[in-house]
């Protein structure tokens, strides 16, 4: 993750080439593009192709090929439908003329309706939870030959659920994380949706590994997002603390299934996620 907000937002932005054609870049990182980046860039491309009174409310995506961070991504937007209340866009992300990702995004004109929601779990407030930067600095100090400290990222994360990453033990497939972007996002809802979309790809795969002696970083495990869905329920600010609560209900056939919910500190449910990921134990390991 880039180390400052301006740089992160630059990478999540896309440049318009034609009415329904956009390009985006990636930060320098090893091997492949982070899935949350392509999700956020695709949402940006779709949002820029609809009227300003339309608000994204759902996004359903498939990851098809690993992305190369050294190459531009071309985003082709298909204006599938423009209705009175709802608008639908399909976005295909390509590199070297091959699709690496596709998504459908639905937008809606704001309206009133029935209301209910799930309750936020009882967790410690963010100020009582160690930041990821401090956690990894402590781990690196205790295990200098195996772990390195991380550069402070643009988005602050505070994981409530911690594992021993050097010797992961099976645990219940439930985890919670506070996150917050620094001030400076402005008041446009689509900016806050973009940041939440980016962060939504952190942790879901890890939730599916919790009942097993692996983490998403284990060398014995081949792990990657296969598909991803997000539902935006109500407006929110990503530069205020949001709780990301995740669980995994099933793993089978080399795939893990996870769900997530985003809550404000006051307990409002603002977004939900679902993801299926590849979690394949490499040959010769059990």
Secondary structure, 3 states (H helix, E strand, C coil): CCCCHHHHHHHHCCEEEECCEEEECCCCCCCCCCHHHHHHHHHHHHHCCCCCCEEEEEEEEEECCCCCCCCCEEEEEEEEEECCCEEEEEEEEEECCEEEEEEEEEEEECCCCCCCCCCCCCCCCHHHCCCHHHHHHHHHHHCCCCCCCCCCCCEEEEECCCCCCCCCCCCCCEEEEEEEECCCCCCCHHHHHHHHHHHCCCCHHHHHHCCCCCCCCCCCEEEEEEEEEEEECCCCCCCCCEEEEEEEEEEECCEEEEEEEEEECCCCEEEEEEEEEEEEECCCCC
